[in-house]
Amino acid sequence: MWKYVGKRLLYLIPSILAVSFIVYFLMSFSGDPVLTLLGDTATEQDAELLREQLGLNRPLIVRYFDYMGGVLHGDLGTNLNGSKDVWVEFTSRMPYTIVLACASMIFLLVLSLPLGILAALKHNSWIDTLLSAIAIAGLSIPNFWMGMMMILLFAVKLNWLPVSGAEGWRSIIMPAICAGMSHAALLTRMTRTSMLDNLSADFLRTARAKGVPERTVILKHAMSNALIPIITIAGNQLSILFAGTVAVETVFTWPGVGYLIVNAIRSNEFNMVTGCVLMTTIFVAVILLLIDILYALVDPRIKARYTGK
């Protein structure tokens, strides 16, 4: 097991280098950050002087390796005017993204697992058809559109919830539902499919023949075997929620890492964007590694392959 963990951690190095270079390279085409700092009234002489002070007159590849050299020493740099440290900004915003991702994950698990089990138990009935239609609708509706509709209904019209920001537990309700809805629809479909594969298995018929209560047959025997693919999908969805809530955070002005990255892109902040994406990549990779370990613990066959037994 430890050899597997070590190999996965070593695989992170080329991934991190690739992600950091691609982001840094693409940011160079997003515009001149000096003009953003000085404004349209600045002269070319002022712009050239500021580029020299910031080191932006050097070749892109040189600036990139200088930046990565700082990263290796634990320095993610600062924004262009030096007023904000990237590491401080990231660590101050990441708790909000974690809270949003965890709240969305709780919502989608509480919603999708019971509905997926119900759809499997009522296979080919009107309940199964209705739940499948709702799941397809949930997958089809864009997050940003759903977020704006929720704001109009629950915040503007009914005045039940705050429009935006992070002011108390009521502020997390709409962003969590909006971020988790499409994932809940996918996990509902996956739970239904996995349960259907296990409900017709021979070991369930044997359990029923022994007089095991139907509730125990479903929740203990069928669900435990159906959990393996469900854990895989749920784990991938959790990593997506950590890295892919940019649209939701922007719509609801949620002060997470995604909202920070959007604002940094608008300001052409090379270091801020690269540092935040880099740290998010590492964070998500660690989550995926933990999910793989959990997957191995749930499935004895995979555990045996890792341990060599």
C-alpha angles and dihedrals in degrees: 000000000000091000089055091049091049093050092049091051091050090051088059092069099070090039092054092046092049094048094046093049094046092049094045091046095048092047089060088067095050095084141279111306091199091064088050090055098042101034130222094298094065119112123235090247091056090047093051091048092052092046089054092049092050094042092241093130091071122092115281095240091053091051090048095053090046089053094048090048088058091047091055087056092050096260116126091178131230137274119276098275092041095239097117129048112220095218092049092048093048095048091046092052100038095075089060091051091047091051091049093047093047093046090049090048092052090049095050094045094049090048104037104042097056092041092048092050091047092050090051093048090048094044114174092004127119089261091057091048093048094048091047090052091049091049092051090049090050091052093048101050113089116236096231092052092048090049093053092047091050091051091051093048107035100027107030104028103030098023091215099129137029116268097229146334130061107282109145133321094303090066092064097055101080097038091048093050092044094049094044102042099085091041090050090053092052094046091048090056091046093049091049093050094045093048092049090054091054101038091070095046121123095237091062091054088050091051091050091048089055090056098254110163114258092238090057092045091054102038101035109028105026097034095047091057093042091054096079098074090032091058090051093052094041091049093051090048091052091053090048090051090054093048104027109049093101095114094046094046090049095049093048095034088237107176097232134125093273092057089046091053092049092053091045091052090051089054095043091240102171097184096042094051095043094045095048093046090046094052092043090053091053091046093051092045090055090049091051090049091053089048091053090051091049089048090054092050092052095047112054092198092060092043090054091051092052095047094040093235 
